[in-house]
């Protein structure tokens, strides 16, 4: 019997391998990836068969509240494993078609583009342009207009089964923790595999293309639902902010009032008075900072370094490890446990103005000193002696911890 849609089985298999590699929690059916894999052949065949016949209807997504760094919660919509496979199949087919036409100043959720690329661009342009409009879209994933999104998708995709299932995913309800189903008339679940790609497509027309055509004198950098617009003057920045706000309202979106503002990129040569001379983008705070040039002259640059909020989260994370209580572990055990996280912090937050991370490395060393005092009776109640002992260990094994290998060692007597 001929099926209405011709979907390669190899595409479904490739999609499953991606889902397995990415991991993730179970959806409303409580089926884990391991459980799905235990009956892999039947599960994949059943999914492929339903997709090809047009009879696949996505189950509700599982609503999972996640605390925000700024307070409050963000609700993620977690699809089932089978639904993630189906969404990944669409993404594998759709992304190579539409990603190449996205704007070069769009960075979020795109292959081959990183947050560091976006930060580097913003840093460079902040030296060239005096003013910045920092913006953030309030509840982007919850408020995307379905009709506008489908119109944009149909412009670039004529594959019937992709259009059918994207529309069904957009309308799939969310199931709360107490089992209540919430119908969806707008938005796309934050947590869905295909949602970031669809959000980028929506904002490509709602913002990227619109700015390029209507605000030709500015430059922008967008990463998902936030970004910055670089302007030559305060008047241009005010005009840009007003027009961008109007544009988003036309598209059913809203600028976040607390995360959107005009900033003056103050440095040694730009000394106008303005209440806002700093902004935070992707975990980095851009602000005036003292710098020493190659001739050893002290100047002020508008530069990026790890934000205070990011530092606070890292300090809280270290405190939550309670490593000072792990007296049954050896130094190598602690290094194996925590180095992957420390390395991740260094790789991300140490890229620009890495010396700002020194407070984190000192914090880590302080907790290791406390571990030494608890582990060895001869060091109990002797903090200075314990610090010197740790310092000698650090010089003996400088690559034991990530930050020791960078020279952030405890002091020795």
C-alpha positions in Angstrom: 0.0 0.0 0.0 1.4 3.4 -1.1 1.8 5.9 1.8 1.0 9.6 1.2 4.5 10.7 2.4 7.8 9.3 1.3 10.1 9.6 4.3 13.4 7.7 4.3 13.9 5.3 7.1 17.5 6.3 7.2 16.4 9.8 8.2 14.5 8.5 11.2 17.5 6.4 12.2 19.8 9.4 12.0 17.4 11.4 14.0 17.3 8.8 16.8 21.2 8.8 17.0 21.0 12.6 17.5 18.4 12.3 20.2 20.4 9.6 22.0 23.6 11.7 21.8 21.8 14.7 23.3 20.2 12.8 26.1 17.3 14.4 28.0 14.4 13.6 30.3 11.3 11.5 29.6 8.1 13.2 28.4 4.5 12.7 29.5 4.7 9.0 28.7 7.6 8.7 31.3 9.6 6.7 28.7 13.3 7.2 29.0 15.7 7.0 26.1 17.0 3.7 27.5 13.4 2.3 27.6 12.8 3.5 24.1 16.0 1.9 22.9 15.1 -1.5 24.5 12.4 -1.9 21.8 14.2 0.3 19.2 13.3 -1.5 16.0 9.6 -1.6 16.7 9.5 1.9 18.1 11.3 3.5 15.2 9.2 1.5 12.6 6.0 2.5 14.3 7.0 6.1 14.3 8.1 6.0 10.7 4.9 4.3 9.6 2.7 6.9 11.3 4.7 9.8 9.9 4.5 8.4 6.4 0.8 7.7 6.7 -0.1 11.2 8.0 -1.5 9.7 11.2 1.1 10.9 13.6 -0.2 13.4 16.2 2.3 14.7 18.7 1.5 13.9 22.3 1.3 16.8 24.8 4.6 18.3 25.9 5.5 17.9 29.6 5.7 21.3 31.3 8.8 21.5 33.5 9.4 24.8 35.5 13.0 25.9 35.5 14.2 28.7 37.8 15.6 31.8 36.0 18.8 33.4 37.1 17.0 36.8 37.2 14.2 35.3 39.4 10.9 33.6 38.5 10.6 30.5 36.5 10.7 29.5 32.8 8.5 26.6 31.7 10.2 24.1 29.4 8.0 21.9 27.2 9.7 18.5 27.2 8.5 16.2 24.3 8.5 12.4 24.5 11.5 10.6 23.2 9.5 9.4 20.1 8.4 13.0 19.4 12.0 14.2 19.8 13.0 11.7 17.1 10.2 13.0 14.8 11.2 16.7 15.4 14.9 15.9 14.9 14.0 14.3 11.5 12.3 17.5 10.5 15.2 19.6 11.8 17.8 17.5 9.9 15.8 18.0 6.7 14.8 21.7 7.2 17.9 23.3 8.7 20.2 22.9 5.7 17.5 24.5 3.6 16.8 27.6 5.6 19.8 28.3 7.8 22.0 29.5 4.9 19.6 32.3 4.2 19.6 33.6 7.8 21.2 37.0 8.4 25.0 36.9 9.1 24.4 38.9 12.3 22.2 36.2 13.8 24.1 33.8 16.0 21.9 31.8 18.3 21.0 28.1 17.7 22.9 28.0 14.5 25.4 25.4 13.4 29.0 26.7 13.2 28.3 29.8 15.1 29.0 30.3 18.8 28.2 32.8 21.6 31.9 33.8 21.5 31.5 34.8 17.9 28.6 37.1 18.8 30.5 38.5 21.8 33.6 39.2 19.7 31.4 41.1 17.1 29.7 43.2 19.8 33.1 44.0 21.4 34.5 45.2 18.1 31.5 47.2 17.1 31.3 48.8 20.6 34.7 50.4 19.8 33.3 51.7 16.4 29.9 52.9 17.5 29.3 55.2 20.6 25.8 54.0 21.5 24.1 50.6 22.0 20.5 49.6 22.3 20.4 46.5 24.5 17.2 44.5 23.9 15.4 41.4 25.1 12.2 39.9 23.8 9.7 39.1 26.6 8.6 35.5 26.4 9.5 34.9 22.7 8.8 31.1 22.7 5.4 31.7 24.3 4.2 34.4 21.9 5.2 33.5 18.4 2.3 34.1 16.0 1.5 30.7 14.4 0.0 32.2 11.2 3.0 34.5 10.6 5.4 31.6 11.3 3.7 29.2 8.9 3.6 31.8 6.3 7.4 32.3 6.6 8.0 28.5 6.6 5.9 27.9 3.5 8.0 30.5 1.7 11.1 28.3 2.1 9.7 24.8 2.5 7.3 23.0 0.1 7.6 19.5 1.7 4.0 18.6 2.6 4.7 16.3 5.6 7.1 18.8 7.2 4.5 21.6 7.0 1.8 19.2 8.3 3.8 18.1 11.4 5.2 21.6 12.2 1.7 22.9 12.4 0.7 20.0 14.6 3.7 20.6 16.9 2.7 24.3 17.3 -0.8 23.3 18.4 0.3 20.4 20.7 -0.9 21.2 24.3 1.3 21.4 27.4 0.6 19.1 30.3 1.3 20.6 33.8 2.6 18.7 36.8 -0.9 18.1 38.0 -2.1 16.7 34.7 -4.0 19.7 33.3 -3.7 20.2 29.6 -3.1 23.8 28.4 -4.1 24.5 24.8 -1.7 26.4 22.7 -2.9 29.1 20.3 0.5 30.8 19.9 4.1 30.1 20.7 6.3 27.1 20.3 7.4 25.0 23.3 10.8 26.0 24.7 12.5 22.6 24.9 11.2 21.3 21.6 14.0 20.2 19.2 12.6 22.2 16.2 11.5 25.2 18.3 14.9 27.2 18.1 15.0 26.8 14.3 11.4 28.0 14.0 12.1 30.9 16.4 15.1 32.0 14.2 12.9 31.8 11.1 10.3 34.0 12.7 12.8 36.6 13.9 14.6 36.6 10.6 11.6 38.3 9.2 10.3 40.0 12.3 13.6 41.6 13.1 16.8 40.8 11.1 15.5 41.6 7.6 13.3 44.4 8.9 16.3 46.2 10.5 18.4 45.8 7.4 15.7 47.5 5.3 14.4 50.1 7.7 17.3 51.1 10.0 20.1 51.1 7.5 22.4 53.3 9.6 22.7 50.9 12.5 24.4 47.5 13.0 23.0 44.7 15.1 23.9 41.4 16.6 21.1 39.0 17.7 21.5 35.8 19.7 18.1 34.1 19.9 15.7 36.4 21.8 18.2 39.1 22.7 20.8 41.3 21.2 22.3 44.7 20.7 21.9 47.4 18.1 24.9 49.7 17.6 24.2 53.4 16.8 26.2 56.5 16.0 24.3 58.9 18.2 21.9 59.1 21.2 19.1 60.4 18.8 19.6 57.5 16.5 19.5 55.0 19.4 16.2 56.5 20.7 14.7 56.4 17.2 15.9 52.8 16.7 14.5 51.7 20.1 11.1 53.2 19.4 10.8 51.7 15.9 12.0 48.3 17.1 9.4 48.3 19.8 6.7 49.2 17.3 7.9 46.5 15.0 7.8 43.8 17.6 4.2 44.9 18.7 3.2 44.5 15.0 4.5 40.9 15.2 2.8 40.1 18.5 6.0 40.4 20.5 7.1 42.7 23.3 10.4 44.1 24.5 11.3 43.2 28.1 11.1 46.6 30.0 13.8 45.6 32.5 16.3 44.2 30.0 16.0 46.8 27.3 17.9 50.1 27.5 20.2 52.6 25.7 23.8 52.4 26.8 26.7 54.8 26.1 30.0 53.0 25.3 32.2 55.2 27.4 36.0 54.9 27.3 39.1 57.2 27.5 38.0 59.1 24.4 34.2 59.1 24.9 33.4 61.0 28.0 29.8 62.2 27.7 27.6 61.9 30.8 24.9 59.2 30.6 23.3 57.1 33.3 23.9 53.8 31.5 27.5 52.9 30.6 27.3 49.1 30.8 25.2 46.2 29.4 25.3 42.4 29.8 25.2 40.1 26.8 25.5 36.3 26.9 27.0 36.3 30.4 29.5 39.0 29.7 29.3 42.6 31.0 30.5 45.3 28.6 31.6 48.5 30.5 34.6 50.9 30.8 37.6 49.1 32.1 41.2 50.1 32.8 43.7 48.6 30.4 47.4 48.8 29.8 48.6 49.1 26.2 51.9 47.7 24.8 53.7 50.9 25.8 52.6 50.3 29.5 50.2 53.3 29.3 47.0 53.1 31.4 43.9 53.8 29.4 40.1 53.1 29.7 38.6 50.8 27.1 35.0 49.7 26.7 35.5 46.0 27.2 33.8 42.7 28.1 34.4 40.4 31.0 32.4 37.8 32.9 29.3 39.3 34.5 28.6 39.7 38.2 25.6 37.4 38.0 27.6 34.7 36.3 30.3 35.0 39.0 27.6 34.8 41.7 26.2 31.6 40.2 29.7 30.0 40.0 30.4 30.8 43.6 27.1 29.4 44.7 27.8 26.2 42.7 31.2 25.7 44.4 29.6 26.3 47.8 26.9 23.7 46.9 29.4 21.0 46.2 30.4 20.9 49.9 33.7 19.6 48.9 35.2 20.5 52.2 33.2 17.6 53.7 34.6 15.0 51.3 37.3 13.8 53.6 37.2 10.3 52.3 38.3 11.5 48.9 41.9 12.1 47.7 42.9 15.2 45.7 42.8 13.3 42.4 39.2 12.3 43.1 38.2 15.9 43.7 40.0 16.9 40.5 38.2 14.2 38.5 34.8 15.3 39.9 35.1 19.1 39.4 37.6 19.7 36.6 35.0 19.2 33.9 32.8 22.0 35.3 35.8 24.3 36.0 37.1 23.7 32.5 33.7 24.6 31.0 33.7 27.8 33.0 37.2 28.7 31.9 36.5 27.9 28.3 33.4 30.1 28.2 34.0 33.0 30.7 37.8 33.1 30.3 37.8 33.9 26.6 37.6 37.7 27.1 39.4 39.5 30.0 40.1 36.2 31.6 41.7 37.7 34.7 38.2 38.6 35.9 37.8 34.8 36.7 40.5 35.0 39.3 37.9 35.5 42.1 36.4 32.1 41.2 39.8 30.3 41.2 40.5 31.9 44.6 37.1 30.7 45.9 37.9 27.2 44.7 41.3 27.3 46.4 39.6 28.5 49.7 37.3 25.5 49.7 40.3 23.1 49.0 42.1 24.7 52.0 39.0 23.9 54.1 39.1 20.3 52.8 42.8 20.0 53.8 42.0 21.2 57.3 39.2 18.6 57.7 41.1 15.7 56.1 44.4 16.1 58.0 44.3 16.4 61.8 47.7 18.1 61.8 46.2 21.0 59.8 43.0 21.3 61.8 42.5 24.9 63.0 45.6 26.0 61.2 44.3 27.8 58.1 47.6 29.4 57.1 49.5 26.1 57.4 46.8 24.3 55.4 47.0 27.0 52.7 50.8 26.6 52.5 50.4 22.8 52.3 47.9 23.1 49.5 50.2 25.5 47.7 53.1 23.0 47.9 50.8 20.3 46.5 49.7 22.7 43.7 53.3 23.3 42.7 54.1 19.6 42.8 51.0 18.8 40.7 50.2 22.0 38.7 47.9 20.3 36.3 45.7 18.6 38.9 43.1 21.4 38.7 42.3 23.5 35.6 43.1 26.8 37.4 46.3 25.5 38.8 47.5 24.9 35.3 46.9 28.6 34.5 49.0 29.7 37.5 46.2 30.4 40.0 47.9 28.6 42.8 47.5 29.0 46.6 50.2 30.9 48.4 53.1 29.1 50.1 55.1 30.2 53.0 
